[in-house]
């Protein structure tokens, strides 16, 4: 049995292959789409409590975003 720690990716060839080699181009060309779509709760730090309140009320298959 083996496991992968998040820090492992930055220390081996896998992280750069994904985050520098594959992902930027794939996102730009639409070959890879981040999912689920983002739900913007608001703009600015003042909206973080709104996002946390929505999270506390229950969120399923939703990405909550507060833009800065």
C-alpha positions as CSV (number, residue, x, y, z in Angstrom):
1,X,0.0,0.0,0.0
2,X,1.3,3.5,-0.8
3,X,-0.1,7.0,-0.5
4,X,0.6,10.3,-2.1
5,X,0.9,13.4,0.0
6,X,0.1,16.8,-1.5
7,X,3.7,17.9,-0.9
8,X,5.0,15.0,-2.9
9,X,3.8,16.5,-6.1
10,X,5.9,19.5,-5.8
11,X,9.0,17.4,-5.1
12,X,8.8,15.1,-8.1
13,X,8.1,15.2,-11.8
14,X,4.3,14.8,-11.6
15,X,3.5,18.3,-10.2
16,X,5.3,20.2,-12.9
17,X,4.0,17.9,-15.6
18,X,0.4,18.6,-14.5
19,X,0.5,22.2,-13.4
20,X,3.1,23.6,-15.8
21,X,2.9,21.3,-18.8
22,X,-0.7,20.1,-19.1
23,X,-3.1,22.3,-17.2
24,X,-2.5,25.9,-18.5
25,X,-2.9,24.8,-22.1
26,X,-5.8,22.5,-21.4
27,X,-7.7,25.2,-19.6
28,X,-7.0,27.8,-22.2
29,X,-8.1,25.6,-25.1
30,X,-11.1,24.1,-23.3
31,X,-9.7,20.6,-23.4
32,X,-10.1,20.6,-19.6
33,X,-12.9,22.4,-17.7
34,X,-12.9,23.0,-14.0
35,X,-16.1,21.7,-12.5
36,X,-18.5,22.5,-11.0
37,X,-19.0,26.0,-12.3
38,X,-18.2,28.7,-9.9
39,X,-21.0,30.5,-8.0
40,X,-19.8,34.0,-7.2
41,X,-21.1,34.9,-3.8
42,X,-19.8,38.5,-3.9
43,X,-16.7,40.7,-4.4
44,X,-14.5,41.6,-1.5
45,X,-13.7,40.3,2.0
46,X,-17.0,41.6,3.3
47,X,-18.7,38.8,1.5
48,X,-16.8,36.0,3.1
49,X,-19.4,35.7,5.9
50,X,-22.1,35.3,3.2
51,X,-20.2,32.5,1.6
52,X,-19.6,30.8,4.9
53,X,-23.3,31.1,5.8
54,X,-24.3,29.5,2.5
55,X,-21.7,26.8,3.1
56,X,-23.1,26.2,6.6
57,X,-26.7,25.9,5.2
58,X,-25.5,23.1,2.9
59,X,-23.9,23.1,-0.4
60,X,-23.8,20.2,-2.9
61,X,-21.8,20.1,-6.1
62,X,-21.2,23.8,-6.0
63,X,-18.0,25.9,-5.9
64,X,-18.5,29.1,-3.9
65,X,-16.2,32.0,-4.8
66,X,-15.6,35.4,-3.3
67,X,-13.6,37.5,-5.7
68,X,-11.0,39.9,-4.5
